[in-house]
Amino acid sequence: MASELYNTIDALSREKGIDPKIVVTAVEDAIVAATRKYYKSQENLRAQLDRETGKIRAFAVKTVVESPEQVEDPMLQVTLAEARKIDPKVEVGGELQIPKATEGILGRIAAQLAKQVIFQKVREAERDTVYNDYIGRLGEVVNAAVKRIDGPDVIFDIGKAEARMPRKEQSRLESFAVGERIRVVIARVEKASKGPALVVSRSAPELVQHLFQTEVPEIYDGTVVVRAIAREAGERTKIAVMSKDKDVDAVGACVGMKGMRVQSIIRELRGEKIDIIEYHEDPVGFAEKALQPAKVSRVTIVDPGERQLEVVVDDSQLSLAIGKKGQNVRLAAKLLGWKIDIKSEEEKRQEVEQEMSRLVTTATPLADVPGLGEGLTEKLAAAGVTTVEALADMTPEQLEAIEGIGPKTVEKISIAVSDYFANLEAAAAAAESAPEGAEAAPEAAPKEVAGEAVCAPPMEAAPEGQEAHETALVAPAGETGAVEETAAETQPAADSESKA
């Protein structure tokens, strides 16, 4: 039959949920500590609890050696001859247990020390038990009762253990009263030396998911799946849902008739705003939904590798898309798992204009202008003009101020720069209209050529050959004869005008 002491240990073990052997070991360690303090000895002491009688025996343990020369530490070793005086059956290499009297000699201080050791061992065992029980339940929602409020922290009773909710795990909209029962999420399990080892939370996204699973049968049976949740406790939550059944509206199922389902969850969260969004595999479509209630103009994937998006909204929607202190775009980015760069239409327009201006104002060296000679280029470079753009911005007076450049050279420079830019524009226009021009070419060719077909603005008389040359430039191919005839008719008229 077990002793009264052992029955007490057994009851304590059941109450704390720990193994009785741990408590027995704690009692034995406590007796060892008290005995060592009483005898002031550094011997290797052990204690043993007799389950039947309830008595605890303490003894010193020494290793048996053959000769005195082998004894290195008298506190830990004993010769075979001396050991057999106490235990005739002991052998070399064995252990000799030398009893230490404890009954009736351990005083109040030793008893207090033993009590402290027992409590310490039991608390350590209790923490280990709690850790092992809850380490596999992280993210689980449990019911808890408020036990007490310790400064900014709230202490909960969750059954076998106490749990602590620090301030950062609380919602700013919530306040708690002692005895109140609420649902909390097991956030983490700590092996702390003091206080509860469990940390619970009311700000974790798992709490919102659990509430939706409780209130929405379609989520509970798997018809509707919660794909992502982004939450800022006490402010706003965005939840993305997807339906596996095409006949079931995922968002409508979560909202419920007249919003009854989502309103129940909002009441549980003390008025926290909830945005329910339909999930899309395409990040562009998902981003448009995630930034609601703002209306998005367009979404562009900037860098798929870095998962970066650019979102453009109307100027009137920019503040709504960003949200209070950036909350809306921050939650949307967290929900998507992408970086979001949000801009207004005006900001995007200015950015495009700056980019175009940067491309247009690209510096072109003077050597690319065929009309400028090498000597002229060197003179301009000596004056600090090294690009075509800088040359085009100069006035004739500024050019004439450069040494070695006169009015005729200024005119030459003007013609060369004008031809350069004209050729650039012509090349760009030809590149844009090349396919259309190729198709329209057969239709554009006239069937007959008359003298009136060449339309040129009236001009003053020019030397012979110049007019013919200009006419040849504008005349269609294959009509050289008509051009020559026109030139022959025009020459007498020009001579008569000059005589007059």
Secondary structure per residue as TSV (DSSP state, phi and psi in degrees):
chain	resnum	aa	ss	phi	psi
A	1	M	-	360.0	135.8
A	2	A	-	-71.7	150.0
A	3	S	-	-77.1	169.3
A	4	E	H	-65.0	-36.7
A	5	L	H	-62.9	-43.4
A	6	Y	H	-68.2	-35.8
A	7	N	H	-63.1	-38.1
A	8	T	H	-65.4	-42.0
A	9	I	H	-62.5	-40.2
A	10	D	H	-64.0	-41.9
A	11	A	H	-65.5	-41.1
A	12	L	H	-63.0	-38.7
A	13	S	H	-64.5	-43.2
A	14	R	H	-65.2	-38.1
A	15	E	H	-65.8	-42.3
A	16	K	H	-87.4	-8.4
A	17	G	T	71.2	35.4
A	18	I	-	-123.4	166.3
A	19	D	-	-72.1	133.5
A	20	P	H	-57.1	-30.6
A	21	K	H	-62.6	-32.0
A	22	I	H	-66.1	-40.0
A	23	V	H	-69.1	-40.2
A	24	V	H	-61.2	-44.5
A	25	T	H	-61.1	-37.8
A	26	A	H	-64.2	-41.2
A	27	V	H	-64.6	-43.6
A	28	E	H	-64.0	-41.4
A	29	D	H	-64.1	-34.1
A	30	A	H	-66.9	-40.9
A	31	I	H	-65.6	-38.7
A	32	V	H	-61.2	-43.9
A	33	A	H	-64.7	-41.3
A	34	A	H	-67.3	-39.1
A	35	T	H	-66.3	-41.8
A	36	R	H	-64.5	-38.4
A	37	K	H	-67.1	-37.4
A	38	Y	H	-69.9	-46.8
A	39	Y	H	-84.4	-11.3
A	40	K	T	51.9	48.1
A	41	S	-	-119.3	150.2
A	42	Q	-	-105.2	18.4
A	43	E	S	-68.1	160.4
A	44	N	-	-78.4	99.5
A	45	L	E	-98.6	147.6
A	46	R	E	-137.2	157.9
A	47	A	E	-133.8	154.2
A	48	Q	E	-143.5	128.4
A	49	L	E	-92.7	128.8
A	50	D	-	-88.4	113.1
A	51	R	T	-63.5	-33.6
A	52	E	T	-77.5	-46.2
A	53	T	T	-93.7	-21.3
A	54	G	-	82.5	2.6
A	55	K	-	-83.6	148.2
A	56	I	E	-117.3	119.7
A	57	R	E	-100.2	138.6
A	58	A	E	-116.1	143.5
A	59	F	E	-153.9	155.4
A	60	A	E	-93.2	140.6
A	61	V	E	-113.0	125.9
A	62	K	E	-128.5	149.9
A	63	T	E	-89.5	136.4
A	64	V	E	-88.1	128.2
A	65	V	E	-119.4	164.4
A	66	E	S	-78.9	-45.2
A	67	S	S	-126.9	160.4
A	68	P	G	-62.1	-27.8
A	69	E	G	-64.4	-22.8
A	70	Q	G	-86.8	-6.1
A	71	V	-	-77.9	112.7
A	72	E	S	-95.6	-35.1
A	73	D	-	-136.9	109.0
A	74	P	T	-61.1	-22.9
A	75	M	T	-71.8	-26.0
A	76	L	T	-115.2	-13.6
A	77	Q	E	-130.0	154.8
A	78	V	E	-147.1	148.2
A	79	T	E	-74.8	161.5
A	80	L	H	-65.1	-39.1
A	81	A	H	-62.4	-44.5
A	82	E	H	-70.5	-35.3
A	83	A	H	-66.3	-36.2
A	84	R	H	-75.4	-13.0
A	85	K	H	-68.5	-28.6
A	86	I	H	-95.3	-43.7
A	87	D	-	-134.4	103.4
A	88	P	T	-63.4	-18.4
A	89	K	T	-91.6	-2.2
A	90	V	-	-70.7	149.1
A	91	E	-	-123.8	166.6
A	92	V	T	-64.2	135.5
A	93	G	T	91.1	-13.4
A	94	G	S	-83.1	-176.8
A	95	E	E	-112.8	139.4
A	96	L	E	-110.3	126.3
A	97	Q	E	-100.8	115.5
A	98	I	E	-103.3	113.1
A	99	P	E	-60.9	144.9
A	100	K	E	-120.6	125.5
A	101	A	-	-69.9	128.9
A	102	T	-	-126.8	-27.3
A	103	E	T	-69.7	121.5
A	104	G	T	83.3	-3.6
A	105	I	T	-113.3	-19.1
A	106	L	-	-76.4	120.5
A	107	G	-	-86.2	-167.3
A	108	R	H	-64.6	-39.9
A	109	I	H	-64.9	-41.7
A	110	A	H	-64.6	-39.3
A	111	A	H	-65.1	-39.6
A	112	Q	H	-64.8	-39.5
A	113	L	H	-63.1	-41.9
A	114	A	H	-62.9	-39.0
A	115	K	H	-62.8	-44.1
A	116	Q	H	-63.1	-40.8
A	117	V	H	-63.8	-42.4
A	118	I	H	-62.3	-47.6
A	119	F	H	-61.1	-40.3
A	120	Q	H	-65.0	-45.2
A	121	K	H	-63.7	-39.4
A	122	V	H	-67.2	-41.2
A	123	R	H	-63.6	-41.6
A	124	E	H	-62.7	-42.2
A	125	A	H	-65.6	-37.7
A	126	E	H	-65.2	-42.2
A	127	R	H	-64.2	-40.5
A	128	D	H	-63.3	-39.1
A	129	T	H	-65.1	-45.0
A	130	V	H	-61.8	-43.4
A	131	Y	H	-60.1	-46.6
A	132	N	H	-67.3	-31.9
A	133	D	H	-74.5	-34.4
A	134	Y	H	-108.7	-8.3
A	135	I	G	-65.1	-27.1
A	136	G	G	-90.4	5.9
A	137	R	G	-116.9	24.0
A	138	L	T	-63.5	137.0
A	139	G	T	85.0	-2.1
A	140	E	-	-82.0	143.5
A	141	V	E	-95.3	127.4
A	142	V	E	-129.5	157.8
A	143	N	E	-85.7	137.6
A	144	A	E	-140.5	153.4
A	145	A	E	-114.2	137.4
A	146	V	E	-70.1	119.1
A	147	K	E	-92.5	-45.4
A	148	R	E	-163.5	165.1
A	149	I	E	-114.5	118.2
A	150	D	E	-112.4	88.7
A	151	G	T	64.7	-130.0
A	152	P	T	-76.9	-14.6
A	153	D	E	-90.2	151.8
A	154	V	E	-117.4	129.2
A	155	I	E	-99.9	128.5
A	156	F	E	-115.5	151.2
A	157	D	E	-104.4	116.1
A	158	I	-	-112.9	25.2
A	159	G	S	111.2	-96.0
A	160	K	S	-80.3	-15.3
A	161	A	S	-146.5	168.0
A	162	E	E	-97.5	150.4
A	163	A	E	-131.0	150.5
A	164	R	E	-116.0	137.1
A	165	M	E	-116.8	103.5
A	166	P	-	-70.2	170.7
A	167	R	G	-61.9	-38.9
A	168	K	G	-70.0	-15.2
A	169	E	G	-95.7	5.4
A	170	Q	S	-103.1	154.7
A	171	S	-	-87.4	140.0
A	172	R	T	-68.6	-16.3
A	173	L	T	-85.3	-8.8
A	174	E	-	-106.0	147.0
A	175	S	-	-137.4	151.2
A	176	F	-	-124.5	149.7
A	177	A	-	-121.0	148.4
A	178	V	T	-61.2	131.8
A	179	G	T	94.2	-11.8
A	180	E	-	-71.7	139.1
A	181	R	E	-105.6	127.6
A	182	I	E	-140.6	170.3
A	183	R	E	-99.6	134.8
A	184	V	E	-133.4	161.0
A	185	V	E	-106.1	133.7
A	186	I	E	-74.3	106.4
A	187	A	E	-83.3	-48.2
A	188	R	E	-160.7	163.2
A	189	V	E	-121.7	124.2
A	190	E	-	-114.1	143.7
A	191	K	-	-96.4	75.6
A	192	A	-	-92.4	152.4
A	193	S	S	-76.4	-25.9
A	194	K	S	-131.9	153.3
A	195	G	S	75.3	177.6
A	196	P	-	-64.0	145.8
A	197	A	S	-92.0	-11.2
A	198	L	E	-95.6	137.4
A	199	V	E	-119.6	122.3
A	200	V	E	-111.7	164.1
A	201	S	E	-142.0	149.1
A	202	R	S	-114.6	1.4
A	203	S	S	-105.9	0.3
A	204	A	S	-75.4	144.5
A	205	P	H	-62.7	-24.7
A	206	E	H	-61.1	-28.5
A	207	L	H	-65.5	-42.9
A	208	V	H	-64.2	-42.5
A	209	Q	H	-62.1	-41.3
A	210	H	H	-64.7	-40.2
A	211	L	H	-65.5	-40.7
A	212	F	H	-65.8	-38.7
A	213	Q	H	-64.8	-32.9
A	214	T	H	-74.5	-39.7
A	215	E	H	-87.7	-26.3
A	216	V	-	-110.6	109.1
A	217	P	H	-61.5	-31.6
A	218	E	H	-65.2	-32.1
A	219	I	H	-74.8	-37.6
A	220	Y	H	-64.1	-40.2
A	221	D	T	-90.1	0.4
A	222	G	T	90.9	2.4
A	223	T	S	-67.6	-40.0
A	224	V	E	-111.5	133.6
A	225	V	E	-115.5	135.1
A	226	V	E	-85.9	114.6
A	227	R	E	-92.8	-30.9
A	228	A	E	-160.2	148.2
A	229	I	E	-136.9	132.3
A	230	A	E	-125.4	128.2
A	231	R	E	-139.1	139.7
A	232	E	E	-121.9	102.5
A	233	A	T	-56.2	133.7
A	234	G	T	85.8	-8.9
A	235	E	T	-116.9	-72.8
A	236	R	E	-155.7	150.0
A	237	T	E	-130.8	136.1
A	238	K	E	-114.5	129.1
A	239	I	E	-128.9	129.1
A	240	A	E	-103.6	125.5
A	241	V	E	-123.7	154.9
A	242	M	E	-141.2	139.7
A	243	S	E	-99.1	136.1
A	244	K	S	-86.7	-13.6
A	245	D	S	-110.9	123.1
A	246	K	T	-65.8	-19.2
A	247	D	T	-87.0	-3.4
A	248	V	S	-110.2	124.7
A	249	D	-	-83.3	115.2
A	250	A	H	-64.9	-45.7
A	251	V	H	-67.3	-43.0
A	252	G	H	-63.2	-36.8
A	253	A	H	-65.2	-36.3
A	254	C	H	-75.2	-33.9
A	255	V	H	-72.5	-43.4
A	256	G	-	83.3	169.6
A	257	M	G	-64.5	123.1
A	258	K	G	55.9	25.9
A	259	G	G	73.7	19.7
A	260	M	H	-65.8	-39.6
A	261	R	H	-68.8	-48.3
A	262	V	H	-71.1	-30.9
A	263	Q	H	-65.4	-35.5
A	264	S	H	-62.9	-39.3
A	265	I	H	-69.6	-39.8
A	266	I	H	-62.4	-38.4
A	267	R	H	-64.9	-39.4
A	268	E	H	-63.4	-32.9
A	269	L	T	-93.4	13.8
A	270	R	T	61.5	40.3
A	271	G	S	91.5	13.2
A	272	E	-	-68.5	135.0
A	273	K	E	-73.3	141.8
A	274	I	E	-130.7	126.1
A	275	D	E	-106.3	121.3
A	276	I	E	-102.2	122.2
A	277	I	E	-123.6	140.9
A	278	E	E	-78.2	130.4
A	279	Y	-	-76.6	141.7
A	280	H	-	-129.1	140.2
A	281	E	S	-70.6	-32.7
A	282	D	S	-75.2	120.6
A	283	P	H	-63.0	-26.8
A	284	V	H	-67.2	-50.6
A	285	G	H	-65.9	-35.8
A	286	F	H	-66.3	-38.3
A	287	A	H	-65.3	-39.0
A	288	E	H	-61.4	-40.2
A	289	K	H	-72.0	-38.6
A	290	A	H	-67.7	-27.3
A	291	L	T	-87.3	5.3
A	292	Q	T	-58.2	147.4
A	293	P	T	-85.0	4.7
A	294	A	S	-74.1	146.6
A	295	K	-	-94.9	125.4
A	296	V	E	-96.3	132.8
A	297	S	E	-76.6	-50.6
A	298	R	E	-160.7	155.2
A	299	V	E	-127.8	133.1
A	300	T	E	-126.0	134.5
A	301	I	E	-82.2	112.1
A	302	V	E	-80.9	-48.5
A	303	D	E	-145.1	102.1
A	304	P	T	-63.1	-34.9
A	305	G	T	-64.9	-44.5
A	306	E	T	-85.4	-2.0
A	307	R	T	55.0	62.9
A	308	Q	E	-124.8	131.8
A	309	L	E	-118.4	150.7
A	310	E	E	-118.0	125.2
A	311	V	E	-116.3	129.8
A	312	V	E	-114.1	129.1
A	313	V	E	-126.5	162.7
A	314	D	-	-64.8	152.5
A	315	D	G	-55.6	-37.1
A	316	S	G	-73.7	-15.8
A	317	Q	G	-100.7	-2.3
A	318	L	H	-63.7	-49.3
A	319	S	H	-64.7	-35.4
A	320	L	H	-69.0	-38.0
A	321	A	H	-68.6	-38.5
A	322	I	H	-71.6	-41.9
A	323	G	-	84.2	174.6
A	324	K	G	-66.3	119.0
A	325	K	G	55.9	31.8
A	326	G	G	75.4	18.0
A	327	Q	H	-68.2	-42.3
A	328	N	H	-65.0	-48.9
A	329	V	H	-70.2	-30.6
A	330	R	H	-66.8	-44.0
A	331	L	H	-67.4	-38.0
A	332	A	H	-63.6	-42.0
A	333	A	H	-64.3	-39.3
A	334	K	H	-67.4	-36.9
A	335	L	H	-68.1	-42.0
A	336	L	H	-77.7	-32.1
A	337	G	T	79.1	18.3
A	338	W	S	-119.6	153.9
A	339	K	E	-81.4	133.4
A	340	I	E	-118.1	123.6
A	341	D	E	-108.3	110.4
A	342	I	E	-104.8	134.0
A	343	K	E	-138.2	154.8
A	344	S	E	-86.3	168.0
A	345	E	H	-61.2	-39.6
A	346	E	H	-65.6	-43.5
A	347	E	H	-62.9	-40.7
A	348	K	H	-66.6	-40.2
A	349	R	H	-62.4	-45.1
A	350	Q	H	-62.8	-37.6
A	351	E	H	-65.1	-40.8
A	352	V	H	-66.8	-41.1
A	353	E	H	-62.7	-42.3
A	354	Q	H	-63.7	-38.8
A	355	E	H	-66.8	-42.6
A	356	M	H	-65.0	-40.9
A	357	S	H	-62.9	-38.6
A	358	R	H	-65.6	-38.7
A	359	L	H	-69.6	-38.7
A	360	V	H	-69.1	-39.3
A	361	T	T	-86.4	24.7
A	362	T	-	-66.6	130.9
A	363	A	-	-68.7	130.8
A	364	T	-	-116.6	125.4
A	365	P	B	-67.2	154.1
A	366	L	G	-65.0	-23.2
A	367	A	G	-64.7	-19.5
A	368	D	G	-79.0	-9.3
A	369	V	-	-92.0	112.9
A	370	P	T	-69.5	-25.3
A	371	G	T	-75.5	-12.0
A	372	L	S	-95.4	131.4
A	373	G	-	-78.1	170.9
A	374	E	H	-66.7	-39.4
A	375	G	H	-65.2	-43.2
A	376	L	H	-64.4	-38.7
A	377	T	H	-62.3	-40.0
A	378	E	H	-66.9	-39.2
A	379	K	H	-62.7	-43.5
A	380	L	H	-65.6	-41.1
A	381	A	H	-63.5	-36.9
A	382	A	H	-65.0	-29.0
A	383	A	T	-86.9	3.1
A	384	G	T	93.0	7.4
A	385	V	-	-100.7	108.7
A	386	T	-	-120.4	-7.7
A	387	T	B	-125.3	155.3
A	388	V	H	-64.5	-38.3
A	389	E	H	-64.0	-42.0
A	390	A	H	-66.2	-37.0
A	391	L	H	-66.9	-39.2
A	392	A	H	-67.4	-27.3
A	393	D	T	-81.1	-8.5
A	394	M	-	-84.9	144.7
A	395	T	-	-85.4	162.2
A	396	P	H	-57.8	-37.2
A	397	E	H	-61.8	-41.2
A	398	Q	H	-65.8	-37.1
A	399	L	H	-68.6	-41.9
A	400	E	H	-66.6	-22.2
A	401	A	T	-71.1	-15.8
A	402	I	S	-78.2	136.1
A	403	E	T	-63.5	129.5
A	404	G	T	91.1	4.2
A	405	I	-	-119.9	120.0
A	406	G	-	-111.3	-171.7
A	407	P	H	-60.0	-41.5
A	408	K	H	-64.3	-39.9
A	409	T	H	-66.5	-35.7
A	410	V	H	-62.3	-42.2
A	411	E	H	-64.2	-40.4
A	412	K	H	-61.8	-42.1
A	413	I	H	-64.3	-41.4
A	414	S	H	-62.3	-43.7
A	415	I	H	-65.4	-42.0
A	416	A	H	-64.1	-42.9
A	417	V	H	-68.5	-40.3
A	418	S	H	-62.8	-44.4
A	419	D	H	-62.2	-37.7
A	420	Y	H	-61.7	-48.5
A	421	F	H	-71.3	-33.3
A	422	A	H	-63.8	-41.5
A	423	N	H	-64.1	-38.5
A	424	L	H	-61.9	-45.3
A	425	E	H	-65.9	-40.7
A	426	A	H	-63.8	-39.9
A	427	A	H	-65.7	-40.1
A	428	A	H	-66.4	-41.6
A	429	A	H	-65.9	-39.5
A	430	A	H	-65.5	-37.6
A	431	A	H	-66.6	-34.4
A	432	E	H	-76.4	-38.9
A	433	S	H	-103.1	14.4
A	434	A	H	-59.8	-48.7
A	435	P	H	-64.0	-41.8
A	436	E	H	-66.5	-42.5
A	437	G	H	-62.7	-36.1
A	438	A	H	-65.0	-36.5
A	439	E	H	-76.6	-35.8
A	440	A	H	-84.9	-8.4
A	441	A	H	-59.4	-45.9
A	442	P	H	-62.9	-37.2
A	443	E	H	-71.7	-29.4
A	444	A	H	-75.7	-18.7
A	445	A	S	-72.2	124.0
A	446	P	-	-75.1	152.1
A	447	K	S	-82.8	-35.2
A	448	E	-	-127.3	152.6
A	449	V	-	-122.9	121.6
A	450	A	-	-114.1	172.2
A	451	G	G	-63.4	-30.9
A	452	E	G	-79.3	-7.2
A	453	A	G	-66.7	-25.2
A	454	V	S	-91.3	109.5
A	455	C	-	-103.4	111.0
A	456	A	-	-132.1	146.8
A	457	P	-	-66.6	150.2
A	458	P	-	-60.6	143.4
A	459	M	-	-142.8	163.0
A	460	E	-	-74.0	162.5
A	461	A	-	-63.1	137.8
A	462	A	-	-122.1	162.7
A	463	P	-	-61.1	158.4
A	464	E	T	-60.1	147.4
A	465	G	T	90.1	-41.1
A	466	Q	H	-67.8	-46.1
A	467	E	H	-65.3	-42.0
A	468	A	H	-62.1	-36.9
A	469	H	H	-66.9	-43.6
A	470	E	H	-64.9	-38.8
A	471	T	H	-65.4	-38.9
A	472	A	H	-63.6	-29.7
A	473	L	H	-69.0	-34.0
A	474	V	H	-96.0	-11.4
A	475	A	S	-75.8	147.2
A	476	P	-	-66.6	158.4
A	477	A	T	-66.0	144.4
A	478	G	T	86.1	6.2
A	479	E	-	-122.4	39.7
A	480	T	H	-62.7	-38.5
A	481	G	H	-60.6	-42.8
A	482	A	H	-64.2	-36.9
A	483	V	H	-66.2	-45.1
A	484	E	H	-63.2	-38.8
A	485	E	H	-64.4	-41.9
A	486	T	H	-64.9	-40.7
A	487	A	H	-65.2	-38.4
A	488	A	H	-65.9	-36.3
A	489	E	H	-71.6	-31.5
A	490	T	H	-78.6	-28.6
A	491	Q	H	-65.3	-44.5
A	492	P	H	-61.9	-39.4
A	493	A	H	-61.2	-39.9
A	494	A	H	-66.8	-36.0
A	495	D	H	-66.9	-40.5
A	496	S	H	-65.1	-38.2
A	497	E	H	-65.6	-39.4
A	498	S	H	-68.2	-34.6
A	499	K	H	-67.3	-40.0
A	500	A	-	-63.7	360.0
